[in-house]
């Protein structure tokens, strides 16, 4: 009996897909809506692993390399989190985007010739031997980075994070973005999979855009909204874990915190950590000739 019980406690894995306005500069303006930064911050949260620039304009050879693998989606890898209810969970994160040819400035020809809105809503993803994506610099230099493959080369999608950029997008009107988001949402709704509306770039958010996004969500019954900033690292985990709670009802109900409240909590946490760290350094360093490795070793035991 004990044996059987042990096997039941497998860590559940959820396959989450991040979608939002994508395409050529004419369609999406000069910069993207923040899908890549959101994925980056969630999967690799440490400051040293966070890249602000993720280009979608690629050469034919980079598009054909094993990371992009001739697909218009990226496999960001797996992240684990402990939640208040239920065992630890693992999440595979995929970003649906549109890669543009650096010669023609048109979308790269891919195996899936569907338009973005249709393709982004697919619930089965397949790509043999596709490698995990880290950053633009990795393309063409895959051997210099950890090489982790997308599990079994295929994923069944459990839910979607639909991104809306609420900052002043360069060369892009918010109204046009919302038209695209509406069509995309309608396509996602047909899959019957849970969707979370993620407001990105709230650190530069325009109040009216945030309000309009909430109004949009209210009109769609049960559409949860999470206000985030990947740059400030605010509410990023909340967005992904809210989706997990919608997929797996046994994990309790999402407790959603508005951006400014979460930012305030985070600032207090950082201030407290900084104070404690300074106190620790003061206590441990007795001599200005000490070297960092020795000090660092003695600090390791402090939480």
C-alpha positions as a printed NumPy array, in Angstrom:
array([[  0.   ,   0.   ,   0.   ],
       [  2.817,   2.407,   0.92 ],
       [  4.464,   1.771,  -2.451],
       [  1.341,   2.681,  -4.394],
       [  0.905,   5.824,  -2.335],
       [  4.459,   6.921,  -3.069],
       [  3.908,   6.693,  -6.825],
       [  0.761,   8.845,  -6.665],
       [  2.692,  11.891,  -5.514],
       [  4.111,  12.584,  -8.96 ],
       [  4.789,  16.252,  -9.558],
       [  2.044,  17.401, -11.936],
       [  3.235,  19.232, -15.071],
       [  1.133,  21.86 , -16.844],
       [  1.816,  23.068, -20.384],
       [  1.199,  26.821, -20.606],
       [  1.268,  28.932, -23.768],
       [  1.852,  32.693, -23.908],
       [  0.153,  34.526, -26.803],
       [ -0.499,  38.122, -27.894],
       [ -0.11 ,  40.568, -30.761],
       [  2.678,  39.377, -33.092],
       [  3.775,  39.998, -36.655],
       [  5.689,  42.494, -38.755],
       [  6.521,  45.999, -37.52 ],
       [  3.506,  47.278, -39.449],
       [  1.227,  45.068, -37.347],
       [  2.819,  45.207, -33.918],
       [  4.695,  48.529, -33.923],
       [  8.389,  48.941, -33.159],
       [  8.513,  46.684, -30.132],
       [  6.628,  43.589, -29.039],
       [  3.956,  43.362, -26.356],
       [  6.254,  41.738, -23.769],
       [  5.568,  38.015, -24.254],
       [  9.247,  37.035, -24.258],
       [ 10.133,  39.127, -21.198],
       [  7.209,  37.601, -19.296],
       [  8.373,  34.057, -20.153],
       [ 12.006,  34.914, -19.418],
       [ 11.22 ,  36.37 , -15.987],
       [  9.065,  33.401, -15.005],
       [ 11.322,  30.571, -16.186],
       [ 14.647,  32.241, -15.27 ],
       [ 13.842,  34.912, -12.65 ],
       [ 17.373,  35.822, -11.563],
       [ 18.584,  39.272, -12.639],
       [ 21.612,  37.809, -14.468],
       [ 19.384,  35.636, -16.669],
       [ 16.902,  38.359, -17.625],
       [ 17.19 ,  39.86 , -21.115],
       [ 15.087,  42.836, -22.18 ],
       [ 15.729,  42.396, -25.914],
       [ 14.343,  39.38 , -27.723],
       [ 14.192,  39.978, -31.455],
       [ 11.701,  38.299, -33.764],
       [ 13.619,  39.333, -36.92 ],
       [ 15.841,  36.375, -37.823],
       [ 18.064,  35.148, -40.634],
       [ 16.992,  32.009, -42.49 ],
       [ 19.788,  30.019, -40.82 ],
       [ 18.741,  31.107, -37.285],
       [ 15.114,  30.292, -38.097],
       [ 16.198,  26.842, -39.259],
       [ 18.491,  26.181, -36.256],
       [ 17.447,  23.733, -33.562],
       [ 16.142,  26.349, -31.121],
       [ 13.579,  27.929, -33.441],
       [ 13.463,  24.718, -35.508],
       [ 11.438,  26.282, -38.367],
       [  8.538,  26.929, -35.962],
       [  6.857,  30.171, -34.992],
       [  6.955,  29.196, -31.325],
       [  9.677,  29.034, -28.648],
       [ 10.05 ,  26.422, -25.92 ],
       [ 11.232,  28.393, -22.868],
       [ 11.767,  25.321, -20.706],
       [ 10.337,  24.183, -17.421],
       [  9.769,  26.047, -14.157],
       [  8.813,  24.65 , -10.764],
       [  6.872,  26.439,  -8.018],
       [  5.44 ,  25.483,  -4.645],
       [  1.862,  26.61 ,  -4.161],
       [ -0.194,  27.031,  -1.006],
       [ -2.463,  24.152,  -1.959],
       [ -1.419,  20.863,  -3.507],
       [  2.074,  19.457,  -4.196],
       [  4.84 ,  21.326,  -6.011],
       [  4.011,  21.809,  -9.677],
       [  6.101,  21.983, -12.846],
       [  5.203,  24.119, -15.841],
       [  6.428,  23.901, -19.42 ],
       [  6.307,  27.366, -20.972],
       [  5.855,  28.015, -24.689],
       [  5.593,  31.374, -26.459],
       [  3.653,  31.63 , -29.714],
       [  5.175,  34.369, -31.862],
       [  5.811,  35.259, -35.501],
       [  9.374,  35.253, -36.829],
       [ 10.21 ,  37.758, -39.541],
       [ 12.807,  37.199, -42.301],
       [ 15.65 ,  39.74 , -42.016],
       [ 15.841,  39.964, -45.843],
       [ 12.205,  40.248, -46.945],
       [ 10.704,  41.518, -43.638],
       [  7.847,  39.088, -44.174],
       [  7.025,  36.151, -41.869],
       [  9.346,  33.158, -42.359],
       [  7.84 ,  30.283, -44.294],
       [  7.116,  27.557, -41.8  ],
       [  5.643,  24.075, -41.8  ],
       [  2.454,  25.548, -40.294],
       [  1.16 ,  28.033, -42.849],
       [ -1.806,  29.151, -40.772],
       [ -2.239,  32.797, -39.757],
       [ -1.017,  33.64 , -36.236],
       [ -4.443,  33.762, -34.585],
       [ -5.282,  30.222, -35.688],
       [ -1.814,  28.851, -34.974],
       [ -1.55 ,  30.453, -31.494],
       [ -4.719,  28.651, -30.393],
       [ -3.471,  25.155, -31.253],
       [ -3.675,  22.741, -28.346],
       [ -1.131,  20.25 , -29.752],
       [  2.433,  21.371, -30.38 ],
       [  5.028,  19.182, -32.05 ],
       [  8.649,  19.837, -32.996],
       [ 11.197,  17.024, -33.06 ],
       [ 14.426,  17.673, -31.111],
       [ 13.546,  21.329, -30.549],
       [ 15.889,  22.989, -28.019],
       [ 15.01 ,  25.264, -25.109],
       [ 15.402,  28.991, -25.856],
       [ 17.459,  31.327, -23.633],
       [ 18.133,  34.533, -25.565],
       [ 18.813,  35.935, -29.036],
       [ 22.606,  35.512, -28.607],
       [ 22.099,  31.755, -28.367],
       [ 20.925,  31.477, -31.994],
       [ 23.808,  30.208, -34.11 ],
       [ 25.836,  29.474, -30.937],
       [ 23.633,  26.703, -29.553],
       [ 26.663,  24.657, -28.435],
       [ 27.636,  27.395, -25.919],
       [ 24.354,  27.052, -24.017],
       [ 22.702,  24.243, -22.073],
       [ 20.939,  22.017, -24.59 ],
       [ 17.617,  20.834, -23.256],
       [ 14.989,  19.408, -25.58 ],
       [ 11.276,  19.985, -25.565],
       [  9.91 ,  16.843, -23.81 ],
       [  9.252,  14.084, -26.378],
       [  9.119,  16.78 , -29.038],
       [  5.433,  17.381, -28.337],
       [  3.154,  19.079, -25.815],
       [ -0.586,  19.068, -25.161],
       [ -1.603,  22.596, -24.144],
       [ -3.457,  23.038, -20.822],
       [ -4.088,  26.804, -20.872],
       [ -3.196,  30.213, -22.323],
       [ -1.837,  33.536, -21.073],
       [ -3.15 ,  36.255, -23.384],
       [ -0.942,  39.356, -23.208],
       [ -2.087,  42.951, -23.607],
       [  0.575,  45.686, -23.623],
       [ -0.865,  48.617, -21.616],
       [  2.109,  50.95 , -22.216],
       [  2.233,  53.521, -25.034],
       [  3.293,  51.129, -27.785],
       [  5.617,  52.706, -30.331],
       [  3.82 ,  53.113, -33.678],
       [  0.899,  51.041, -32.487],
       [ -2.582,  52.103, -31.446],
       [ -4.152,  50.443, -28.427],
       [ -7.442,  50.124, -30.337],
       [ -5.732,  48.074, -33.077],
       [ -4.104,  45.869, -30.467],
       [ -7.491,  45.248, -28.814],
       [ -9.058,  44.278, -32.164],
       [ -6.337,  41.66 , -32.55 ],
       [ -6.748,  40.517, -28.909],
       [-10.528,  40.181, -29.36 ],
       [-10.109,  37.941, -32.429],
       [ -7.412,  35.934, -30.68 ],
       [ -9.528,  35.525, -27.535],
       [-12.478,  34.268, -29.623],
       [-10.188,  31.653, -31.172],
       [ -8.792,  30.609, -27.758],
       [-12.304,  30.346, -26.286],
       [-13.139,  27.652, -28.876],
       [-10.481,  25.385, -27.347],
       [-12.39 ,  25.368, -24.002],
       [ -9.009,  25.738, -22.23 ],
       [ -8.61 ,  28.297, -19.41 ],
       [ -7.293,  31.751, -20.374],
       [ -5.784,  34.492, -18.178],
       [ -5.59 ,  38.059, -19.507],
       [ -2.11 ,  39.364, -18.634],
       [ -1.528,  43.125, -18.73 ],
       [  2.165,  43.637, -19.523],
       [  4.462,  46.647, -18.939],
       [  2.332,  48.018, -16.095],
       [  5.44 ,  49.895, -14.888],
       [  4.75 ,  52.174, -17.903],
       [  1.003,  51.552, -17.957],
       [ -1.531,  54.062, -19.282],
       [ -4.499,  54.255, -16.92 ],
       [ -7.095,  54.283, -19.705],
       [ -5.592,  51.193, -21.361],
       [ -5.611,  49.317, -18.049],
       [ -9.249,  50.297, -17.482],
       [-10.257,  49.3  , -21.035],
       [ -8.577,  45.911, -20.583],
       [-10.554,  45.274, -17.393],
       [-13.763,  46.299, -19.204],
       [-12.908,  43.849, -22.014],
       [-12.417,  41.05 , -19.458],
       [-15.685,  41.814, -17.635],
       [-17.589,  41.323, -20.877],
       [-16.131,  37.802, -21.161],
       [-17.481,  35.852, -18.223],
       [-14.826,  34.57 , -15.811],
       [-11.814,  36.085, -17.585],
       [ -9.24 ,  36.717, -14.847],
       [ -6.92 ,  39.721, -15.254],
       [ -3.401,  39.961, -13.808],
       [ -1.455,  43.26 , -14.003],
       [  2.268,  42.558, -14.435],
       [  5.66 ,  44.052, -15.141],
       [  8.401,  41.665, -16.238],
       [ 11.012,  44.412, -16.004],
       [ 10.139,  45.194, -12.355],
       [  9.376,  41.513, -11.722],
       [  5.914,  42.241, -10.309],
       [  3.029,  39.71 , -10.434],
       [  4.79 ,  37.523, -13.043],
       [  4.494,  34.351, -10.925],
       [  0.928,  35.358, -10.059],
       [ -0.056,  35.349, -13.769],
       [  1.224,  31.817, -14.408],
       [  0.015,  30.387, -11.086],
       [ -3.46 ,  31.92 , -11.576],
       [ -3.662,  29.945, -14.833],
       [ -2.536,  26.761, -13.025],
       [ -5.32 ,  27.294, -10.459],
       [ -7.873,  27.602, -13.277],
       [ -6.561,  24.399, -14.889],
       [ -6.408,  22.457, -11.612],
       [ -9.277,  23.458,  -9.331],
       [ -7.799,  21.458,  -6.419],
       [ -5.158,  24.184,  -6.021],
       [ -7.545,  26.737,  -4.545],
       [ -8.869,  30.009,  -5.912],
       [ -6.58 ,  32.699,  -7.326],
       [ -5.96 ,  35.692,  -5.054],
       [ -5.278,  38.505,  -7.491],
       [ -3.406,  41.602,  -6.304],
       [ -3.439,  44.834,  -8.369],
       [ -0.086,  46.004,  -9.757],
       [  0.498,  48.983,  -7.457],
       [ -0.312,  46.991,  -4.345],
       [  2.063,  44.203,  -5.431],
       [  4.748,  46.779,  -6.269],
       [  4.426,  48.267,  -2.782],
       [  4.76 ,  44.828,  -1.167],
       [  7.81 ,  44.097,  -3.313],
       [  9.483,  47.439,  -2.448],
       [  8.986,  46.734,   1.27 ],
       [ 10.437,  43.258,   0.853],
       [ 13.503,  44.6  ,  -1.   ],
       [ 14.058,  47.345,   1.603],
       [ 13.871,  44.786,   4.41 ],
       [ 16.266,  42.39 ,   2.653],
       [ 18.701,  45.251,   1.993],
       [ 18.638,  46.335,   5.653],
       [ 19.251,  42.783,   6.853],
       [ 22.034,  42.293,   4.343],
       [ 23.802,  45.486,   5.435],
       [ 23.437,  44.433,   9.072],
       [ 24.963,  41.039,   8.193],
       [ 27.92 ,  42.575,   6.34 ],
       [ 28.556,  44.921,   9.276],
       [ 28.523,  42.017,  11.674],
       [ 30.718,  39.678,   9.624],
       [ 33.322,  42.001,   8.089],
       [ 35.723,  43.069,  10.825],
       [ 38.653,  44.038,   8.679],
       [ 38.798,  46.004,   5.426],
       [ 41.529,  43.671,   4.09 ],
       [ 39.207,  40.673,   4.   ],
       [ 38.476,  39.084,   0.625],
       [ 34.976,  38.559,  -0.728],
       [ 35.193,  34.721,  -1.121],
       [ 35.998,  34.33 ,   2.591],
       [ 33.261,  36.746,   3.692],
       [ 30.774,  35.208,   1.281],
       [ 31.451,  31.731,   2.715],
       [ 30.743,  32.94 ,   6.239],
       [ 27.526,  34.607,   5.103],
       [ 26.178,  31.454,   3.44 ],
       [ 24.615,  30.186,   6.663],
       [ 22.451,  33.304,   7.094],
       [ 18.976,  32.958,   5.526]])
